[in-house]
Amino acid sequence: MFVLAHLSDPHLGPLPAPRWRELLGKRATGLINWRRKRHRIHRGDVLARIVADLKARAPDHVAVTGDLVNISLPGEYPPALGWLAKLGPPHDVTLVPGNHDIYVGGAAPFPQRHWGDYMRGDDATEGAFPFVRRRGPLALIGLSSAVATAPFMATGRLDIGQVARLAGMLDDCGRQGLFRVVMIHHPPISPPARRFKRLVDGAGLRAVLARHGAELVIHGHDHRHSLIELKGPRAPIPVLGVPSASEAPPGEYDRAGYNLYFIEGRAGAWRCEAISRGLSVGGDAVVELRRRRLAG
């Protein structure tokens, strides 16, 4: 039995004091939004409670699907690295970036510069997406949908090269008999109402998954517990999202939570159960919310 934990979107605070030059463009609106409401939604004490509950479950590995920071100020990244280090060493924690981690164009190098050890595949190629990490029976395949966007936009994008390389990785890991977990920040498909927050080239990703297969896709971004299925070559592929790990009730979306995946078996006969845990209605405890049988 291999246990994978999945959390996302911690939106770590507080924000460092910005210099005026750092607030040109999109960061200014983001800072206003943080000070008006988001600092009350994304709370460090809530995140600490979620992480403590996760650690008490002693998972074999932790997957984090982005949005560690808020407006990509240079001063946000070192504290986020400290938080990652407390979560676990790079061997035991895998990260993909979110749109807030590359909030503006000038921030594009920052995630790799500070968190690169958590986003590096087994081949040790720095800064390459997608990457593959083999842990027990799992192949964790990390994609980056994080791109800078205009104000009031939160879309993601995969370039053609990422999608093409993903196909080969899925085939290779499938031949090795591994349980393939695709990690991405943005969900592969979004409803029309979220067009300004969608993965704009999600159709290409869905086509690759339909042809080459995967056992599980996990994402963040929507700040909600969710489960959908995508077409696979032989069976539907479960796609699960989790809430922000720091969202205090009542918040905007689902209360803070995370998922655990219990995986065993072998290629062609995998068994996978997902357990969602999160804050209780009153926010005073972390409890089991639901169980789902995903395979087997």
HUURQUI-V511599 format. One record per run of one state. SS is the DSSP state (2 for helix, 1 for strand, 0 for the rest). FROM is the first residue (numbers start at 0). LEN is the number of residues. Records with the same first field share a line. If there is no record, write none. Layout:
SS->FROM-LEN, FROM-LEN
//
This chain:
0->0-1, 8-11, 23-2, 42-1, 56-4, 64-9, 87-5, 95-3, 102-2, 107-2, 118-12, 135-2, 142-13, 156-3, 175-3, 183-8, 197-1, 199-2, 212-3, 219-6, 230-6, 241-2, 244-2, 247-9, 266-2, 279-6, 295-1
1->1-7, 41-1, 60-4, 92-3, 130-5, 137-5, 155-1, 178-5, 198-1, 215-4, 225-5, 236-5, 243-1, 246-1, 256-10, 268-11, 285-10
2->19-4, 25-16, 43-13, 73-14, 98-4, 104-3, 109-9, 159-16, 191-6, 201-11
//
